[in-house]
Amino acid sequence: MILARALGPACQRAGDCPHLLRAARAVVGREVGKFLRQPARLASALVRPLLWLMVFAAGWHGMSGAAIVPPYESPVDYKVYLVPGLLGMIALFNGMQSSLSLVYDREMGMMRLLLTAPLHRAWLLAFKLLASTVLSLLQMLAFVVVAAASGVVFEPLRLLAALPVMLLAAALLAAIGLLLSVYVRQLENFAGAMNFVIFPLFFCSSALYPLRRFEEAGAGVLHALARVNPFTHAVESIRYALCGQWNVSGLLVLGLGLAVCFLLSLRGYDPQNGWIRQRGAA
């Protein structure tokens, strides 16, 4: 209901499908085109999780695979456990990089021009979100191929069924980056803000080890924070999907988090309430 009310003016113009498709192709195509023209960007996006997979997994081999943790029904190799967390890492870092491009576009004046286009800002921000999500999914699929070359192979049908879950997880993390771009107004301040978001989300989650590790260590506060961490739900949803199962509660959290972050971002980019009005007052 809240989402429909916020997007009401935009939904009234949804009948202009050709116009929306042209706008989507322009916004999404611009981001994807830049990515395809920069192969070093894909390489750098894969180096980080590959390093964790080859080095970190070697040092932690057997520590998580020695016990049975859901959704696995038998002990698994640590690499198998680690891959869903690294897929989430790729989406998380790409979501933050996409927000960096938004801050850059805002400083260069391109975002102001984009928001004054004859299209409701909800569609424009949704297309920006879609572009970031598509880029995250492309990088995640590329990493699956690399992981398969290192011995971590998933069943093709399960991987195909996991694509919608990976897409939803990438959309949530891109929406968090979109929300971050509302409050980070200067490019030089973005690195600190990005690290402030990325590292707590990543390390206080089940990406590297099961949440029971926090309980065993007596870190009840960290365990509670990890359970409400949206990144935990993103990783667990991907992990369950790759095992042919559905993490219903995780999917609900992803959908709700995506809606909330997008609505808050939409308000932040509102000329009457957000950064445009604040800059005008300044």
C-alpha positions as CSV (number, residue, x, y, z in Angstrom):
1,M,0.0,0.0,0.0
2,I,2.8,2.5,0.9
3,L,4.7,1.5,-2.2
4,A,1.7,1.9,-4.4
5,R,0.9,5.3,-2.9
6,A,4.5,6.6,-3.4
7,L,4.7,5.3,-7.0
8,G,1.1,6.4,-7.8
9,P,2.1,9.3,-10.2
10,A,4.7,7.0,-11.8
11,C,2.2,4.2,-12.3
12,Q,-0.2,6.5,-14.0
13,R,2.3,7.0,-16.7
14,A,3.2,3.4,-17.1
15,G,1.1,3.1,-20.2
16,D,3.7,4.9,-22.1
17,C,5.7,1.7,-22.6
18,P,7.8,2.8,-25.6
19,H,9.0,5.9,-23.7
20,L,9.8,3.8,-20.6
21,L,11.7,1.2,-22.6
22,R,13.8,3.9,-24.3
23,A,14.6,5.4,-20.9
24,A,15.5,2.0,-19.5
25,R,17.7,1.2,-22.4
26,A,19.4,4.6,-22.1
27,V,20.1,4.3,-18.3
28,V,20.8,0.6,-18.1
29,G,22.7,0.5,-21.5
30,R,24.9,3.3,-20.3
31,E,26.0,1.5,-17.2
32,V,26.4,-1.9,-18.9
33,G,28.2,-0.4,-21.8
34,K,30.7,1.3,-19.5
35,F,31.2,-2.0,-17.8
36,L,31.8,-4.0,-21.0
37,R,34.3,-1.4,-22.2
38,Q,36.3,-1.9,-19.0
39,P,37.4,-5.5,-18.8
40,A,39.8,-4.6,-16.0
41,R,36.7,-3.7,-13.9
42,L,35.4,-7.3,-14.3
43,A,38.9,-8.7,-13.5
44,S,39.2,-6.5,-10.3
45,A,35.7,-7.6,-9.3
46,L,36.7,-11.2,-9.5
47,V,40.1,-11.0,-8.0
48,R,38.8,-10.1,-4.5
49,P,36.4,-13.1,-4.1
50,L,38.8,-15.4,-5.9
51,L,41.5,-14.5,-3.4
52,W,39.2,-15.3,-0.6
53,L,38.2,-18.6,-2.2
54,M,41.7,-19.8,-2.9
55,V,43.6,-18.4,0.2
56,F,41.1,-17.9,2.9
57,A,39.3,-21.3,2.2
58,A,42.7,-23.1,2.3
59,G,43.4,-21.7,5.8
60,W,39.9,-22.5,7.1
61,H,39.5,-25.8,5.4
62,G,37.4,-28.2,7.5
63,M,36.5,-25.7,10.1
64,S,32.9,-25.2,8.9
65,G,32.7,-28.4,6.8
66,A,33.3,-30.6,9.8
67,A,29.7,-30.0,11.0
68,I,26.4,-30.2,9.4
69,V,24.8,-26.7,9.0
70,P,21.5,-25.9,7.3
71,P,20.7,-26.2,4.4
72,Y,23.3,-28.9,4.0
73,E,22.3,-32.4,5.0
74,S,25.8,-33.7,5.3
75,P,29.3,-32.2,5.9
76,V,30.5,-30.0,3.0
77,D,33.8,-28.7,1.9
78,Y,34.4,-25.1,3.2
79,K,34.7,-23.8,-0.4
80,V,31.1,-24.9,-1.1
81,Y,30.0,-23.1,2.1
82,L,32.0,-20.0,1.2
83,V,30.9,-19.5,-2.4
84,P,27.4,-18.1,-1.5
85,G,29.0,-15.6,0.8
86,L,31.4,-14.5,-1.9
87,L,28.5,-14.1,-4.4
88,G,27.0,-11.8,-1.8
89,M,30.3,-10.0,-1.5
90,I,30.4,-9.3,-5.2
91,A,26.8,-7.9,-5.2
92,L,27.6,-5.8,-2.1
93,F,30.8,-4.2,-3.5
94,N,29.1,-3.6,-6.8
95,G,26.1,-1.9,-5.1
96,M,28.5,0.4,-3.3
97,Q,30.4,1.1,-6.5
98,S,27.1,2.0,-8.2
99,S,26.3,4.4,-5.5
100,L,29.8,5.9,-6.1
101,S,28.8,6.6,-9.7
102,L,25.6,8.2,-8.5
103,V,27.6,10.6,-6.2
104,Y,30.0,11.3,-9.1
105,D,27.1,12.0,-11.5
106,R,25.5,14.3,-8.9
107,E,28.7,16.3,-8.4
108,M,29.2,16.6,-12.2
109,G,25.6,17.8,-12.5
110,M,24.4,14.8,-14.6
111,M,22.1,13.5,-11.9
112,R,20.3,16.9,-11.7
113,L,19.8,16.8,-15.5
114,L,18.6,13.2,-15.3
115,L,16.0,14.0,-12.6
116,T,14.6,16.9,-14.6
117,A,13.9,14.6,-17.6
118,P,10.2,14.2,-18.6
119,L,9.9,11.0,-16.6
120,H,8.9,10.4,-13.1
121,R,12.0,10.2,-10.8
122,A,10.7,6.8,-9.5
123,W,11.3,5.3,-12.9
124,L,14.7,6.9,-13.3
125,L,15.8,5.6,-9.9
126,A,14.3,2.2,-10.6
127,F,16.3,2.1,-13.9
128,K,19.5,3.0,-12.0
129,L,18.7,0.3,-9.5
130,L,18.1,-2.2,-12.4
131,A,21.4,-1.3,-14.0
132,S,23.3,-2.0,-10.8
133,T,21.4,-5.2,-10.3
134,V,22.2,-6.4,-13.8
135,L,25.9,-5.6,-13.4
136,S,26.0,-7.5,-10.1
137,L,24.3,-10.5,-11.6
138,L,26.8,-10.6,-14.5
139,Q,29.7,-10.5,-12.1
140,M,28.1,-13.2,-9.9
141,L,27.7,-15.5,-12.9
142,A,31.3,-14.9,-14.0
143,F,32.4,-15.8,-10.5
144,V,30.4,-19.0,-10.6
145,V,32.3,-20.0,-13.8
146,V,35.6,-19.2,-12.1
147,A,34.6,-21.1,-8.9
148,A,33.6,-24.1,-11.1
149,A,37.1,-24.1,-12.5
150,S,38.5,-24.3,-9.0
151,G,36.3,-27.3,-8.2
152,V,33.1,-25.8,-6.7
153,V,30.5,-27.0,-9.2
154,F,26.7,-26.6,-8.6
155,E,24.0,-28.5,-10.4
156,P,22.9,-26.6,-13.5
157,L,19.1,-26.8,-12.7
158,R,19.7,-25.6,-9.1
159,L,21.9,-22.8,-10.4
160,L,19.2,-21.8,-12.9
161,A,16.6,-21.8,-10.1
162,A,18.8,-19.7,-7.9
163,L,19.1,-16.9,-10.5
164,P,15.9,-15.1,-9.3
165,V,17.2,-15.3,-5.7
166,M,20.6,-13.9,-6.8
167,L,18.8,-11.2,-8.7
168,L,16.7,-10.2,-5.6
169,A,19.7,-10.2,-3.3
170,A,21.6,-8.1,-5.8
171,A,18.7,-5.7,-6.0
172,L,18.5,-5.3,-2.2
173,L,22.3,-4.6,-2.0
174,A,22.0,-2.1,-4.9
175,A,19.1,-0.4,-3.1
176,I,21.3,0.0,0.0
177,G,23.9,1.6,-2.2
178,L,21.3,3.8,-3.7
179,L,20.2,4.9,-0.2
180,L,23.8,5.6,0.8
181,S,24.2,7.9,-2.2
182,V,21.4,10.1,-0.8
183,Y,23.5,11.0,2.3
184,V,27.0,11.0,1.0
185,R,27.2,14.3,-0.9
186,Q,30.9,14.6,-1.5
187,L,33.0,12.1,-3.5
188,E,36.0,12.4,-1.2
189,N,33.9,11.2,1.8
190,F,32.5,8.2,0.0
191,A,35.4,5.8,0.7
192,G,35.0,6.0,4.4
193,A,31.2,5.8,4.3
194,M,31.5,2.8,2.0
195,N,33.8,0.9,4.3
196,F,31.5,1.8,7.2
197,V,28.7,0.0,5.4
198,I,30.5,-2.9,3.7
199,F,32.7,-4.4,6.5
200,P,30.0,-4.5,9.3
201,L,27.5,-6.1,6.8
202,F,30.0,-8.6,5.5
203,F,31.8,-9.8,8.7
204,C,28.7,-9.7,10.9
205,S,26.9,-12.3,8.8
206,S,27.0,-16.0,7.8
207,A,29.1,-15.3,4.8
208,L,32.3,-16.8,6.3
209,Y,31.0,-19.0,9.0
210,P,27.7,-20.3,10.4
211,L,26.0,-18.0,12.9
212,R,26.3,-20.7,15.6
213,R,30.0,-19.7,15.8
214,F,28.9,-16.4,17.4
215,E,26.9,-18.4,20.0
216,E,29.8,-20.8,20.7
217,A,32.1,-17.8,21.2
218,G,29.6,-16.3,23.7
219,A,29.1,-13.2,21.4
220,G,25.4,-12.9,21.9
221,V,25.2,-9.3,20.7
222,L,27.0,-10.2,17.5
223,H,24.7,-13.1,17.0
224,A,21.6,-11.0,17.4
225,L,23.1,-8.3,15.0
226,A,23.9,-11.0,12.4
227,R,20.4,-12.4,12.5
228,V,18.9,-9.0,11.6
229,N,21.6,-8.2,9.1
230,P,20.1,-8.0,5.6
231,F,23.3,-9.3,4.1
232,T,22.9,-12.5,6.2
233,H,19.5,-13.0,4.7
234,A,20.8,-12.4,1.2
235,V,23.7,-14.9,1.6
236,E,21.4,-17.5,3.2
237,S,18.8,-17.1,0.5
238,I,21.4,-17.7,-2.1
239,R,22.9,-20.7,-0.2
240,Y,19.5,-22.3,0.2
241,A,18.6,-21.7,-3.5
242,L,21.9,-23.4,-4.6
243,C,20.9,-26.4,-2.5
244,G,17.5,-26.6,-4.2
245,Q,15.6,-25.1,-1.3
246,W,13.7,-21.9,-0.5
247,N,14.5,-19.7,2.5
248,V,11.1,-18.1,2.7
249,S,11.9,-15.8,5.7
250,G,15.0,-14.7,3.9
251,L,13.2,-13.9,0.7
252,L,10.6,-11.9,2.6
253,V,13.3,-9.9,4.3
254,L,14.9,-9.2,0.9
255,G,11.7,-8.1,-0.6
256,L,10.8,-5.9,2.3
257,G,14.3,-4.4,2.6
258,L,14.3,-3.6,-1.1
259,A,11.0,-1.8,-0.9
260,V,12.0,0.2,2.2
261,C,15.4,1.2,0.8
262,F,13.9,2.2,-2.5
263,L,11.2,4.3,-0.9
264,L,13.7,6.1,1.4
265,S,16.0,6.7,-1.7
266,L,13.0,8.1,-3.6
267,R,12.3,10.5,-0.8
268,G,15.9,11.5,-0.6
269,Y,15.9,12.4,-4.3
270,D,12.6,14.3,-3.9
271,P,13.2,18.0,-4.9
272,Q,10.9,19.0,-2.1
273,N,12.5,17.0,0.7
274,G,15.9,15.6,-0.4
275,W,19.4,16.7,-1.3
276,I,18.2,18.9,-4.2
277,R,16.3,21.2,-1.8
278,Q,19.1,21.1,0.7
279,R,21.7,22.2,-1.9
280,G,19.4,24.9,-3.1
281,A,19.1,26.2,0.4
282,A,22.8,26.1,0.8
